[in-house]
Amino acid sequence: MTTVQVRYFASARAASGVEQETVRLPAGASVSEAIVVLRERHPERLPRVLEAASFLVDGIAVRDPSRPLPDGAELDVLPPFAGG
């Protein structure tokens, strides 16, 4: 098993209802597989946010969602931010 700490920011936090949570996945699971689990855990509002979100694994932007997650990784969910 792989344990991943998921941290939610801004509207992702509001949609999930939590600031962070621990997710256990099969060994070798990818970022996209983690996203499926997050959609299932928070089906009401989070899926819409996840469609537009960016993700960081241990502080590095995810360009390929098929990237495997290492055990103990930190997965950040970053919705689009407005600013100026």
C-alpha positions, 0 to 999 in steps of 0.5 A, a space after each residue: 500500500 501507498 499512503 498519500 497526504 492530500 492537502 486542499 487549497 482554496 475552493 478545493 478545501 471548501 468543496 472537500 470540507 477538509 484541509 487535508 486527509 490521508 489516502 491509502 492506495 495500492 502500491 504503484 498507484 498514480 496521481 490519476 488513480 488518487 484523483 478517482 478516489 478523491 472524487 469518490 470520497 467527496 462526490 458532491 462538489 469536489 469533482 468539478 474543482 478537480 477538473 480544473 485543478 493543478 496538482 503538486 507531488 512533494 512540491 513539484 508540478 504534475 505534468 503527467 497524471 499517470 505518474 506513480 505516487 511514492 509512499 509518503 508523498 504529499 499531494 496538493 490540490 490547487 484550484 485555479 486562483 484569481 489574482 492580479 
